[in-house]
Amino acid sequence: MASLLASERLATCGPVMLTGEPRVKPSAETARTLATTIKSGAALPIAVGSGVINDLVKYAAELAGTPYVCVPTAASMDGYAASGAALRDDGFKRTFACAAPVAIVADLAVIATAPPVMAGWGYGDLVGKLVAGADWIVADALGVEALNPGPFGMVQNNLAAWLGEPAGVRRGDRAALDGLVRGLIMAGLAMQAHGNSRPASGSDHQFAHLWEMEEVAVGGVPVSHGACVGIGCLSMLAAYEWLLRQDLSGIAPAELAGRTPSPAALRAEVAASFPLSFMAANAEVEAVAKAVAAPVVEARLRRLQESWPQLSGQLRQSLPEAKTVRRWLNSAGAPSSTEAIGVSGGKHARDYKRARLIRRRFTGLDVLHELGWLDAMVSDLFGASGFWRGSRAVA
């Protein structure tokens, strides 16, 4: 990179190498230290690397008050073009608002040389957009968060095509990688256009962020973000399939709303769900921010009941079956079972309830919670004939 810039008669500073074992960690403190270096160098930072490198430089550039350029070296995640950096701050993973890169130079010849497993991670991150779209459709239908057609379409309109060659992604085929890279970058642009991560992040990411904060690992190596998102996507596809088999015509909204937990009960649930103090403190903030009074829950449930014939049709049309997506993940070389990311069946079952509490974003998990069906859904999915049999998916 330095020689290339020098050939164009562009002055450069010495490179800053970010290293870590087994990988660089997405630490906000690292980015703050890097920001000091950027300020002292008075140069335009260029992030050469994959997801964590990009997020660290993005946040550092924001703190330093300078633009930056992104040169991705792997199709491993969707944050390259996003106006935000997902980093851990005192252990809790959060998205810091910061400017997107002024330019992205994505060379497929370079990206194709990355370890194939990294493209599998990117495929897992991209497949999560299926659930993100469904969650936004639901939030819009229930009057929680209006769907923004432009950013929604930027991700959803071509998603099937971008996901259409999973085996090619594993082989490193240029056409397949081209689609994957385009999809990941477009997801970032959609987040820019909307102003937050809603177009690309839903309940799939709630699972992923939970597991990443708990540092799930296989063989001592932390599991990647995209691998966690892929399993989070499968988790929610199975949950939506279960919900779509239910009859909502007979629900009693007023009775269900009467079970809305008090603020004290919600705080107690959060405290019991998160033994790590840093997670409990931050989850309490998020869960309380999302909580609403019983009359609001009742109105939402009535709206859900009335709109369900049309809404369920939209969801069936937009969501492929979980078993189909599991095959796609397998073909792409991405993890397709919880065992593959170091999550036991028992933990996975519990995490359906815990994931809902760590983000204020309204998703399908909140719908199941307000219906009072989360426990029944988990019991069925992990039962003898459910999608998750023990801790294994039913093919």
Salt bridges, closest charged atoms under 4 A:
GLU29 OE1 - ARG32 NH1 3.49
ASP78 OD2 - LYS129 NZ 2.47
ASP89 OD1 - ARG32 NH1 3.21
ASP125 OD1 - LYS129 NZ 3.26
ASP125 OD1 - HIS205 NE2 3.58
ASP125 OD1 - HIS225 NE2 3.79
GLU145 OE2 - HIS194 NE2 3.87
GLU145 OE1 - ARG198 NH2 2.98
ASP173 OD2 - ARG171 NH2 2.63
ASP178 OD2 - ARG182 NE 2.77
ASP204 OD2 - HIS205 ND1 2.75
GLU212 OE1 - LYS93 NZ 2.49
GLU212 OE2 - HIS225 ND1 2.80
GLU214 OE1 - LYS347 NZ 2.40
GLU214 OE2 - ARG354 NH2 2.49
GLU215 OE2 - ARG88 NH1 3.22
GLU255 OE2 - ARG259 NH2 3.08
GLU284 OE2 - ARG267 NE 3.20
GLU286 OE2 - ARG360 NH2 3.09
GLU298 OE2 - ARG302 NH2 2.87
GLU321 OE1 - LYS323 NZ 3.85
GLU339 OE2 - ARG392 NE 3.85
ASP351 OD2 - LYS347 NZ 3.01
ASP351 OD1 - ARG354 NH1 2.63
ASP366 OD1 - LYS290 NZ 3.05
ASP366 OD1 - ARG356 NH1 3.43
GLU370 OE2 - ARG300 NH2 2.46
ASP375 OD1 - LYS353 NZ 3.24
